[in-house]
């Protein structure tokens, strides 16, 4: 094997015809003979290019609705033959097999077909067979063969040929082969994942996971950690599919926190009014609804102004100029919203480092998905927490039933608690969080921390009493003892929403009755680790 390998003969067979004609012309100008199949051959020929049908080379027509066209020794022999092996060369000569130096293939659009919800048979017909087989063959033989599977690599290929007088380097072919195997691996992962869902296999024997590089990152959570951001191909609105309007590049922590913020604010339908969520270190430090987006932001900000500094803001409606002007008053890392008007963009233009992301809508909080977490030696896989409760799902267990206002605030608090790291305690008053306790080893400590934060904010805002007075409180899991509930009552909470299910539920209910609290049970918990 020599480092440089000439490209004299190419096979082009693509589903995505983007850039195909320009590539064909460029190869023809460089004296490369072109083979092709089906629609690719017609497109090249219609553009006036000289192209030879693979069926002519193999001696067999395309058959079985195109299922069989490239699965033939005349193709795979040309891809797999070692050019420095005398036996291989003798076989090629004996059977009239010409070498194929360049393979350009992109696959049937299975991922897009499945994402559109196509029926089972349609998805099956969009599983490419010949394409992956050729790609794997060419990639294995990258000592001599170039394999291009992405349109964005066409220019790199032509630049490489120009730089080396119609040849490519071994290092270049290695990179192409790496990308090729990653593509077939991702393709198989998409097919196997779809089949697991179609067959209702929650835990298949093997699970393949794949992603496409969206961004290399300067570092991970800390500067000594390398990092990159990959997308999974889904169309779910959020940080992966958002358009960045302005601001510097997103960091690892920005992406993680922005995802947390947008998933939380998506719990609140725009039809129910404007809502705002402010996130710091993946935990909400303020969430509110109001008559206007500006007021929702200001109420969320007043929950914990200290933590909001340098935070991430998510909105459930398009950002307007008035809200943008308020947000611009403090240092904010990222703002994400389903749109932004010209006034808002003009306000943020003066904040060149502030990242503004816009989406095509909100995420569906009830949509099913999988969540993966790596542990040493493996992965944990679980369904996304898409659990929802409505008023009809709640069980009143105290002597006093909640008022309509308390019930509305409890349902609001419950949605927020779902997005707070356990142990989670959320105080809410009039549609806004007024205290959040997150990530503590003891639930009673979360109750105390959230209450203390409210006291601190009352002093900062010049209030006569903390806003936890007259609030409701949500707990993401049951109270194991009455102490946490009584701490909330001491902070001024009048009603409690929690899952129930403790061995001491009766003691907790009795304590709530003695304190004059209303309490409802959801029968569902929201641990978030």
C-alpha positions as CSV (number, residue, x, y, z in Angstrom):
1,X,0.0,0.0,0.0
2,X,1.2,3.5,-0.9
3,X,0.0,6.6,0.9
4,X,-1.5,8.2,-2.2
5,X,-4.2,6.4,-4.2
6,X,-5.6,7.7,-7.5
7,X,-9.3,8.1,-8.2
8,X,-10.0,7.0,-11.7
9,X,-13.4,5.3,-11.3
10,X,-16.3,6.2,-9.1
11,X,-19.7,4.8,-8.2
12,X,-22.4,7.4,-7.3
13,X,-25.7,6.2,-5.9
14,X,-27.5,8.7,-3.6
15,X,-30.9,9.2,-2.2
16,X,-30.3,12.8,-1.4
17,X,-29.4,14.4,-4.7
18,X,-28.2,17.7,-3.2
19,X,-24.9,18.7,-4.9
20,X,-24.8,15.5,-7.0
21,X,-24.7,17.3,-10.4
22,X,-21.9,19.7,-9.3
23,X,-19.9,16.7,-7.9
24,X,-20.5,14.8,-11.1
25,X,-19.3,17.7,-13.2
26,X,-16.2,18.2,-11.0
27,X,-15.3,14.5,-11.2
28,X,-15.8,14.5,-15.0
29,X,-13.5,17.5,-15.3
30,X,-10.9,15.5,-13.5
31,X,-11.2,12.5,-15.9
32,X,-13.0,10.2,-13.5
33,X,-15.2,7.5,-15.0
34,X,-18.6,7.4,-13.3
35,X,-20.9,4.5,-12.6
36,X,-24.4,5.0,-11.2
37,X,-27.8,3.6,-10.5
38,X,-31.4,4.5,-11.0
39,X,-32.4,8.0,-10.2
40,X,-28.8,9.1,-9.7
41,X,-27.8,7.9,-13.1
42,X,-30.8,9.7,-14.7
43,X,-30.0,13.0,-12.9
44,X,-26.4,12.9,-14.0
45,X,-27.3,11.9,-17.6
46,X,-30.0,14.6,-17.8
47,X,-27.3,17.1,-16.8
48,X,-25.3,16.1,-19.9
49,X,-22.7,13.9,-18.0
50,X,-21.4,10.6,-19.3
51,X,-22.4,7.9,-16.8
52,X,-22.5,4.2,-17.1
53,X,-25.3,2.2,-15.5
54,X,-24.3,-0.3,-12.9
55,X,-26.7,-2.8,-14.5
56,X,-24.5,-2.6,-17.6
57,X,-21.4,-3.4,-15.5
58,X,-23.0,-6.3,-13.6
59,X,-25.0,-7.7,-16.6
60,X,-28.1,-7.8,-14.4
61,X,-30.9,-5.3,-14.5
62,X,-32.2,-3.7,-11.4
63,X,-34.9,-6.0,-10.0
64,X,-37.4,-6.5,-7.3
65,X,-38.4,-2.9,-7.2
66,X,-34.8,-1.8,-6.9
67,X,-34.1,-4.0,-3.9
68,X,-31.3,-5.8,-5.9
69,X,-29.0,-3.7,-8.0
70,X,-25.5,-3.3,-6.5
71,X,-25.3,-6.6,-4.6
72,X,-23.0,-8.2,-7.1
73,X,-19.3,-9.3,-7.4
74,X,-18.7,-6.8,-10.2
75,X,-19.4,-4.1,-7.6
76,X,-18.2,-5.5,-4.4
77,X,-15.1,-7.0,-6.1
78,X,-14.2,-3.6,-7.4
79,X,-14.6,-2.1,-3.9
80,X,-12.9,-4.9,-1.8
81,X,-10.0,-5.9,-4.0
82,X,-6.6,-5.2,-2.5
83,X,-4.6,-3.4,-5.2
84,X,-1.3,-4.7,-3.9
85,X,-2.4,-8.3,-3.7
86,X,-1.4,-10.4,-6.8
87,X,-4.2,-13.0,-6.2
88,X,-6.8,-10.2,-6.0
89,X,-5.5,-8.6,-9.1
90,X,-5.6,-12.0,-10.9
91,X,-9.2,-12.5,-9.9
92,X,-10.2,-9.1,-11.1
93,X,-8.5,-9.8,-14.4
94,X,-10.0,-13.3,-14.7
95,X,-13.6,-12.0,-14.1
96,X,-13.3,-8.6,-15.7
97,X,-13.8,-6.7,-12.5
98,X,-12.8,-3.1,-12.7
99,X,-11.6,-1.3,-9.5
100,X,-13.8,1.3,-7.9
101,X,-11.7,4.0,-6.3
102,X,-14.5,6.2,-5.0
103,X,-17.9,5.4,-3.6
104,X,-20.4,8.2,-3.0
105,X,-23.5,6.9,-1.3
106,X,-26.1,8.3,1.0
107,X,-28.8,6.1,2.3
108,X,-32.6,5.8,1.9
109,X,-34.2,8.3,4.3
110,X,-35.2,5.8,6.9
111,X,-34.9,8.2,9.9
112,X,-37.0,10.9,8.2
113,X,-39.6,8.3,7.2
114,X,-39.9,6.9,10.7
115,X,-40.0,10.4,12.2
116,X,-43.0,11.3,10.1
117,X,-44.9,8.4,11.6
118,X,-45.1,6.3,8.4
119,X,-46.7,2.9,8.7
120,X,-44.7,-0.3,9.4
121,X,-44.5,-1.5,5.7
122,X,-43.4,1.9,4.5
123,X,-40.6,2.1,7.1
124,X,-39.5,-1.4,6.1
125,X,-39.2,-0.4,2.4
126,X,-37.1,2.6,3.4
127,X,-34.4,0.3,5.0
128,X,-31.4,0.5,2.7
129,X,-29.5,-2.8,2.1
130,X,-27.2,-2.3,-0.9
131,X,-26.0,1.1,0.3
132,X,-24.8,0.0,3.7
133,X,-23.2,-3.1,2.2
134,X,-21.2,-1.0,-0.3
135,X,-20.3,1.6,2.4
136,X,-18.9,-1.1,4.7
137,X,-17.0,-2.7,1.9
138,X,-15.4,0.5,0.7
139,X,-14.6,1.6,4.3
140,X,-13.0,-1.7,5.0
141,X,-10.8,-1.2,2.0
142,X,-9.9,2.4,2.8
143,X,-6.2,1.5,2.1
144,X,-7.2,2.1,-1.5
145,X,-10.9,3.3,-1.7
146,X,-12.5,6.5,-0.7
147,X,-16.1,6.4,0.6
148,X,-18.2,9.6,1.0
149,X,-21.5,9.3,2.8
150,X,-22.3,13.0,3.5
151,X,-23.0,15.8,1.1
152,X,-20.9,18.2,3.2
153,X,-17.8,16.1,2.4
154,X,-18.0,16.7,-1.4
155,X,-15.9,19.9,-1.3
156,X,-13.3,18.3,1.0
157,X,-13.0,15.4,-1.5
158,X,-12.5,17.7,-4.5
159,X,-10.0,19.8,-2.5
160,X,-8.1,16.7,-1.6
161,X,-8.0,15.6,-5.3
162,X,-6.7,19.0,-6.4
163,X,-4.1,19.0,-3.7
164,X,-2.6,15.7,-4.7
165,X,-3.0,15.6,-8.5
166,X,-6.2,13.4,-8.6
167,X,-5.1,11.3,-5.6
168,X,-6.0,11.1,-2.0
169,X,-3.9,10.5,1.1
170,X,-4.3,7.5,3.4
171,X,-5.1,9.8,6.3
172,X,-7.9,11.4,4.3
173,X,-9.3,7.9,3.4
174,X,-9.1,6.9,7.1
175,X,-11.3,9.8,8.1
176,X,-13.8,9.0,5.4
177,X,-13.9,5.4,6.6
178,X,-14.5,6.5,10.2
179,X,-17.4,8.6,9.1
180,X,-18.7,5.9,6.9
181,X,-18.8,3.3,9.7
182,X,-20.4,5.8,12.1
183,X,-23.1,6.5,9.5
184,X,-24.0,2.8,9.0
185,X,-23.9,2.3,12.8
186,X,-26.3,5.3,13.3
187,X,-28.5,4.0,10.5
188,X,-28.7,0.5,12.1
189,X,-29.3,2.2,15.5
190,X,-32.3,4.1,14.0
191,X,-33.7,0.9,12.5
192,X,-33.3,-1.2,15.6
193,X,-34.7,1.6,17.8
194,X,-37.7,2.0,15.6
195,X,-38.4,-1.7,15.5
196,X,-38.2,-1.9,19.3
197,X,-40.9,0.8,19.5
198,X,-42.9,-0.8,16.8
199,X,-42.8,-4.2,18.5
200,X,-43.4,-2.6,22.0
201,X,-40.0,-4.0,23.2
202,X,-39.2,-1.7,26.2
203,X,-36.0,-3.5,26.9
204,X,-34.6,-5.1,23.8
205,X,-31.6,-7.4,24.3
206,X,-29.3,-4.9,22.6
207,X,-29.8,-1.2,22.3
208,X,-27.9,0.9,19.9
209,X,-27.5,4.7,20.4
210,X,-26.2,7.1,17.8
211,X,-25.9,10.9,17.3
212,X,-24.6,13.4,14.9
213,X,-22.0,16.0,15.9
214,X,-23.6,19.4,16.2
215,X,-20.8,21.3,17.9
216,X,-17.4,20.7,19.4
217,X,-17.2,22.5,22.8
218,X,-14.3,24.3,24.3
219,X,-14.7,22.0,27.4
220,X,-17.2,20.2,29.5
221,X,-18.5,21.0,32.9
222,X,-15.0,22.0,33.8
223,X,-12.0,23.3,31.7
224,X,-10.0,20.0,32.1
225,X,-12.9,18.0,30.5
226,X,-13.3,17.6,26.8
227,X,-16.8,17.7,25.4
228,X,-19.0,17.8,22.3
229,X,-22.7,18.1,21.5
230,X,-24.5,15.5,19.4
231,X,-28.1,15.6,18.1
232,X,-30.3,12.5,17.9
233,X,-32.2,13.5,14.7
234,X,-35.5,14.2,16.4
235,X,-37.5,17.3,15.6
236,X,-38.4,18.1,19.3
237,X,-38.3,21.8,19.9
238,X,-35.5,22.8,22.2
239,X,-31.9,23.6,22.5
240,X,-30.9,21.0,19.8
241,X,-33.2,22.4,17.2
242,X,-33.2,26.1,18.1
243,X,-31.7,28.8,15.9
244,X,-29.1,30.9,17.6
245,X,-29.9,34.6,16.7
246,X,-26.9,36.1,18.5
247,X,-24.3,35.7,21.2
248,X,-21.2,33.7,21.7
249,X,-20.9,29.9,21.3
250,X,-22.9,27.8,23.7
251,X,-21.0,25.9,26.3
252,X,-21.6,22.5,27.8
253,X,-23.3,24.0,30.9
254,X,-25.3,26.4,28.7
255,X,-26.7,23.6,26.7
256,X,-27.5,21.5,29.7
257,X,-29.2,24.4,31.6
258,X,-31.0,25.7,28.5
259,X,-32.5,22.2,27.9
260,X,-33.7,22.2,31.6
261,X,-35.2,25.6,31.3
262,X,-37.1,25.0,28.0
263,X,-38.4,21.6,29.1
264,X,-39.8,23.3,32.3
265,X,-41.4,26.3,30.6
266,X,-43.0,23.9,28.0
267,X,-45.1,22.6,30.9
268,X,-47.1,25.8,30.6
269,X,-49.3,26.1,27.5
270,X,-49.2,29.5,25.9
271,X,-53.0,29.5,25.8
272,X,-53.0,29.6,29.6
273,X,-51.0,32.8,29.5
274,X,-47.3,33.9,29.5
275,X,-44.8,32.0,31.6
276,X,-41.2,32.3,32.4
277,X,-38.6,29.9,33.9
278,X,-35.2,31.0,35.2
279,X,-32.7,28.2,35.6
280,X,-29.3,28.0,37.4
281,X,-27.3,24.8,37.4
282,X,-30.2,22.8,36.0
283,X,-32.5,23.9,38.8
284,X,-35.3,26.5,38.6
285,X,-34.6,29.6,40.8
286,X,-37.9,31.2,39.6
287,X,-41.0,30.3,37.7
288,X,-44.1,32.4,37.2
289,X,-47.2,33.0,35.1
290,X,-48.7,36.4,34.6
291,X,-50.8,38.6,32.3
292,X,-47.8,39.7,30.3
293,X,-44.5,38.1,29.5
294,X,-42.7,41.0,31.2
295,X,-44.6,40.5,34.4
296,X,-44.0,36.8,34.3
297,X,-40.3,37.4,34.0
298,X,-40.3,39.9,36.8
299,X,-42.3,37.6,39.2
300,X,-39.9,34.7,38.4
301,X,-36.9,37.0,39.0
302,X,-38.3,38.1,42.4
303,X,-38.2,34.5,43.6
304,X,-34.4,34.5,43.9
305,X,-32.7,37.4,42.3
306,X,-29.3,36.3,43.6
307,X,-29.4,32.9,41.9
308,X,-30.9,34.4,38.7
309,X,-27.7,36.3,38.0
310,X,-25.9,34.6,35.2
311,X,-28.9,32.2,34.7
312,X,-30.8,30.8,31.8
313,X,-34.3,32.2,30.9
314,X,-37.0,30.3,29.0
315,X,-40.3,31.8,27.9
316,X,-43.4,30.1,26.6
317,X,-44.3,32.9,24.2
318,X,-42.3,34.9,21.7
319,X,-40.0,37.4,23.3
320,X,-41.1,41.1,23.1
321,X,-39.1,44.3,23.5
322,X,-40.5,45.2,26.9
323,X,-39.5,41.8,28.3
324,X,-36.1,41.9,26.6
325,X,-35.5,45.4,28.2
326,X,-36.1,43.9,31.7
327,X,-34.0,40.9,31.1
328,X,-31.1,43.1,29.8
329,X,-30.9,44.7,33.2
330,X,-28.9,41.8,34.7
331,X,-26.3,39.5,33.3
332,X,-28.0,36.5,31.7
333,X,-26.3,33.7,29.8
334,X,-29.0,32.4,27.5
335,X,-32.6,33.3,26.6
336,X,-34.7,30.8,24.7
337,X,-38.2,31.4,23.4
338,X,-40.5,30.3,20.6
339,X,-39.7,33.4,18.6
340,X,-38.5,37.0,19.2
341,X,-39.8,40.2,17.7
342,X,-37.7,42.9,16.1
343,X,-37.8,45.1,19.2
344,X,-36.5,42.3,21.4
345,X,-33.7,41.6,18.9
346,X,-32.8,45.2,18.8
347,X,-32.6,45.4,22.6
348,X,-30.4,42.3,22.8
349,X,-28.1,43.5,20.0
350,X,-26.4,45.7,22.5
351,X,-25.6,42.6,24.6
352,X,-23.3,40.9,22.2
353,X,-22.4,38.0,24.6
354,X,-26.0,37.2,25.5
355,X,-27.1,34.1,23.6
356,X,-30.6,34.3,22.1
357,X,-32.2,31.1,20.8
358,X,-35.5,30.8,19.0
359,X,-37.5,27.7,18.4
360,X,-40.5,26.7,16.3
361,X,-42.7,26.1,19.2
362,X,-42.7,24.4,22.7
363,X,-41.8,20.9,23.5
364,X,-44.7,18.5,24.2
365,X,-44.3,17.6,27.9
366,X,-46.4,14.4,27.4
367,X,-44.3,13.1,24.5
368,X,-42.7,9.7,25.1
369,X,-39.0,9.5,24.8
370,X,-36.0,7.7,26.4
371,X,-33.4,9.1,28.7
372,X,-29.9,7.6,29.0
373,X,-27.4,8.0,31.8
374,X,-24.0,6.5,31.6
375,X,-22.6,4.6,34.6
376,X,-19.4,2.7,34.9
377,X,-19.6,-0.2,32.5
378,X,-23.0,0.6,31.0
379,X,-26.0,2.7,30.6
380,X,-29.2,3.2,32.5
381,X,-32.2,3.7,30.2
382,X,-35.6,4.9,31.3
383,X,-38.7,6.5,29.9
384,X,-38.7,10.3,30.0
385,X,-40.8,11.6,33.0
386,X,-43.9,12.7,31.0
387,X,-46.2,12.1,33.9
388,X,-49.0,14.6,34.3
389,X,-51.8,15.1,36.9
390,X,-55.0,17.1,36.7
391,X,-57.3,18.2,39.5
392,X,-59.4,15.1,39.0
393,X,-56.4,12.9,39.8
394,X,-55.9,14.4,43.2
395,X,-57.1,12.9,46.4
396,X,-57.9,15.2,49.3
397,X,-56.9,13.5,52.5
398,X,-57.3,16.3,55.1
399,X,-60.3,17.6,56.9
400,X,-60.0,20.9,55.0
401,X,-60.2,20.8,51.2
402,X,-58.1,23.3,49.3
403,X,-59.6,26.5,47.9
404,X,-59.8,27.1,44.2
405,X,-56.7,29.4,44.5
406,X,-54.8,26.8,46.5
407,X,-55.7,24.1,44.0
408,X,-54.5,26.2,41.1
409,X,-51.2,27.0,42.8
410,X,-50.7,23.4,43.8
411,X,-51.0,22.2,40.2
412,X,-48.5,24.9,39.2
413,X,-46.1,24.0,42.0
414,X,-46.4,20.3,41.0
415,X,-45.3,21.1,37.4
416,X,-42.3,23.0,38.7
417,X,-41.3,20.3,41.3
418,X,-41.1,17.8,38.4
419,X,-38.1,19.8,37.2
420,X,-36.3,20.3,40.5
421,X,-33.5,18.0,41.6
422,X,-34.5,15.7,44.5
423,X,-35.2,16.2,47.3
424,X,-37.4,19.0,45.8
425,X,-39.6,21.4,47.7
426,X,-41.4,24.3,45.9
427,X,-43.4,27.1,47.5
428,X,-45.9,28.9,45.2
429,X,-48.1,31.8,45.7
430,X,-50.5,33.3,43.1
431,X,-48.9,31.5,40.1
432,X,-45.3,32.2,41.0
433,X,-42.6,30.3,42.9
434,X,-41.6,32.1,46.1
435,X,-39.1,29.5,47.4
436,X,-37.3,26.5,45.9
437,X,-35.3,23.9,47.8
438,X,-33.3,21.5,45.6
439,X,-30.9,18.6,45.7
440,X,-30.8,18.1,49.4
441,X,-30.2,14.7,51.1
442,X,-33.0,15.5,53.6
443,X,-36.4,16.7,52.6
444,X,-36.8,18.8,55.7
445,X,-33.6,20.6,54.7
446,X,-35.1,21.5,51.3
447,X,-38.1,22.9,53.1
448,X,-35.9,25.0,55.3
449,X,-33.7,26.3,52.5
450,X,-36.6,27.2,50.3
451,X,-38.2,29.1,53.2
452,X,-35.0,30.9,54.1
453,X,-34.5,32.0,50.5
454,X,-38.0,33.5,50.6
455,X,-37.1,35.4,53.8
456,X,-34.0,36.7,52.2
457,X,-36.0,37.9,49.2
458,X,-38.6,39.6,51.4
459,X,-35.8,41.6,53.0
460,X,-34.4,42.5,49.6
461,X,-37.8,43.5,48.2
462,X,-38.7,45.4,51.3
463,X,-41.7,43.2,52.1
464,X,-43.2,43.0,55.6
465,X,-43.3,39.2,55.4
466,X,-42.0,36.4,53.2
467,X,-44.2,35.4,50.3
468,X,-44.3,31.9,51.6
469,X,-47.0,33.3,54.0
470,X,-50.2,32.1,52.3
471,X,-48.4,29.9,49.8
472,X,-48.8,26.3,48.9
473,X,-46.0,23.8,48.8
474,X,-45.2,20.8,46.5
475,X,-42.9,17.9,47.4
476,X,-41.7,15.7,44.6
477,X,-41.9,12.6,46.9
478,X,-43.7,11.7,50.0
479,X,-42.9,13.2,53.4
480,X,-41.4,10.3,55.4
481,X,-42.1,12.2,58.7
482,X,-44.3,15.2,59.6
483,X,-41.2,17.4,60.2
484,X,-40.9,18.6,56.6
485,X,-44.6,19.4,56.4
486,X,-44.5,21.3,59.7
487,X,-41.5,23.3,58.5
488,X,-43.6,24.3,55.5
489,X,-46.5,25.2,57.7
490,X,-44.2,27.3,59.9
491,X,-43.1,29.2,56.7
492,X,-46.7,30.1,56.1
493,X,-47.8,27.4,53.6
494,X,-51.5,26.7,53.8
495,X,-51.8,23.7,51.5
496,X,-49.6,20.8,50.4
497,X,-49.4,18.6,47.3
498,X,-47.3,15.4,47.5
499,X,-47.4,11.9,46.2
500,X,-48.2,10.0,49.4
501,X,-47.2,6.4,49.9
502,X,-45.1,6.7,53.1
503,X,-45.5,4.2,55.9
504,X,-46.3,7.2,58.1
505,X,-48.9,8.8,55.8
506,X,-51.4,8.7,58.7
507,X,-49.0,10.7,60.9
508,X,-48.4,13.2,58.2
509,X,-52.1,13.7,57.5
510,X,-52.8,14.0,61.2
511,X,-50.1,16.7,61.5
512,X,-51.6,18.5,58.5
513,X,-55.0,18.5,60.1
514,X,-53.7,19.8,63.4
515,X,-51.9,22.6,61.5
516,X,-55.0,23.5,59.6
517,X,-53.5,22.6,56.3
518,X,-55.2,21.3,53.2
519,X,-53.4,18.4,51.6
520,X,-53.8,16.4,48.4
521,X,-52.0,13.3,47.2
522,X,-51.0,12.7,43.5
523,X,-50.2,9.0,43.7
524,X,-47.2,9.9,41.4
525,X,-43.7,11.0,42.4
526,X,-41.1,13.0,40.4
527,X,-37.6,12.0,41.5
528,X,-35.0,13.8,39.4
529,X,-31.4,12.9,40.1
